[in-house]
Amino acid sequence: MNSLPSQRSLLTSAETIVVKVGSRVLSHQGRLDEQRVRSLARQLVQVADMNKQVVLVSSGAVASGIGKLGLEKRPVDVPQLQAVAAVGQAHLIQAYERYFTEMGRHAAQILLIADDLDDRTRYLNVRNTLLACLQLGLIPVINENDTVAIEELQTTFGDNDRLAAMVAGVFSRPALIILSDVDGVYDRSPSDSNARVVSQFDQVDQSVLNLASAHQAGVSKGGMASKLRVAQFVTQSGAPVVIAGGRIENVLPRLMNGEPLGTLFLPRSAGLTPRKRWLGFSTQPAGRIQIDAGAVRALRVQGSSLLPVGVTEIVGGFAKGEVVSVMSDDGVEVARGLTNYNDAQLRQIRGLRTWQIEEVLGQCPYAEVIHRDNMTLL
């Protein structure tokens, strides 16, 4: 089988391979499929033996707990779900550790909530822990901490696809492989006998995002729409993404050897520093700054800082130093960055020239609303 040179070179040149596996791949009839876990563990070790840093983002805690407790169906009550996840997470990590140990490796369990990557200090702590685990030859197994993460408190990642994207952003030269219950991105509904997996996308535009509607939604939190949005974000940050079938025999080593399985998404730009990745792709914006067309051109074409003269609207409340989203007047997110002013100050100086800031605020601590060094363009 002929390989795709771009896929082989992109995956083999990556230092860190982040693998995300969904609950539908790991479960059978709503219970954890231990043979699938064993196969995945074996493949991860094979990739690690290729001199790669390997990180696993694994769903499956709830499915594991349902099987362990002998429940007939998935609970709908949030506290019960969290309790089931608590049991299931222990069972899941035990399974990974058991099968890693058979091949001379060990699992390192890391449970996260959104705030862990949203806060810069905690983000760095997570990054340092992951790097230390990898230096020890461990395989980190990451999952959302379902026992404390509650959607009503807005502390969840929404699904582990997004969590995997945020984890990939921790590393300097990553590649993200998403193992799905389908073999890749199809050009139409997978139920259509004429449907074919698209082997490669050069960029994720609206036409690609529209393909999500052709895929049937599953019972997991994610779905093809989630995966395509993640592919868009990760490739914009300079890393390749592959969506492939998690049930394909020996899929990970075959991908690393250049076999054209699944769908490859090419990175759109040069690699970003971990800090720039954090700014653009790991944080939740505290508010929104709307800018005019001239400011959009200055940011995108000239690589300029954002000045108050280009600001047209302020949405939400935020403090100095928080991450904010920079939007064009037509609603397109242009960038994210650390603001030098809080929302109240910005409402006073929006549309003004730099020399006018002192007249309004009584001082001019910064000429820029967001300095280009503290901004990531999207």
Stockholm file with secondary structure:
# STOCKHOLM 1.0

chainA/1-378         MNSLPSQRSLLTSAETIVVKVGSRVLSHQGRLDEQRVRSLARQLVQVADMNKQVVLVSSGAVASGIGKLGLEKRPVDVPQLQAVAAVGQAHLIQAYERYFTEMGRHAAQILLIADDLDDRTRYLNVRNTLLACLQLGLIPVINENDTVAIEELQTTFGDNDRLAAMVAGVFSRPALIILSDVDGVYDRSPSDSNARVVSQFDQVDQSVLNLASAHQAGVSKGGMASKLRVAQFVTQSGAPVVIAGGRIENVLPRLMNGEPLGTLFLPRSAGLTPRKRWLGFSTQPAGRIQIDAGAVRALRVQGSSLLPVGVTEIVGGFAKGEVVSVMSDDGVEVARGLTNYNDAQLRQIRGLRTWQIEEVLGQCPYAEVIHRDNMTLL
#=GR chainA/1-378 SS CCCCHHHHHHHHHCSEEEEEECHHHHEETTEECHHHHHHHHHHHHHHHTTTCEEEEEECCHHHHHHHHHTCSSCCCSHHHHHHHHHHHHHHHHHHHHHHHHHTTCCEEEEEECHHHHHSHHHHHHHHHHHHHHHHTTCEEEEEECTTTCCGGGTCSCSSHHHHHHHHHTTSSSEEEEEEESSSSCBSSCTTSTTCCBCCEESCCCHHHHGGGGGSCCCSSSCCHHHHHHHHHHHHHTTCCEEEEETTSTTHHHHHHTTCCCSEEECCCSCCCCHHHHIIIIISCCSCEEEECHHHHHHHHTTCCCBCGGGEEEEESCCCTTCEEEEEETTSCEEEEEECSSCHHHHHHHTTCCGGGHHHHHSCCSCSCSBCGGGEEEC
#=GC SS_cons         CCCCHHHHHHHHHCSEEEEEECHHHHEETTEECHHHHHHHHHHHHHHHTTTCEEEEEECCHHHHHHHHHTCSSCCCSHHHHHHHHHHHHHHHHHHHHHHHHHTTCCEEEEEECHHHHHSHHHHHHHHHHHHHHHHTTCEEEEEECTTTCCGGGTCSCSSHHHHHHHHHTTSSSEEEEEEESSSSCBSSCTTSTTCCBCCEESCCCHHHHGGGGGSCCCSSSCCHHHHHHHHHHHHHTTCCEEEEETTSTTHHHHHHTTCCCSEEECCCSCCCCHHHHIIIIISCCSCEEEECHHHHHHHHTTCCCBCGGGEEEEESCCCTTCEEEEEETTSCEEEEEECSSCHHHHHHHTTCCGGGHHHHHSCCSCSCSBCGGGEEEC
//
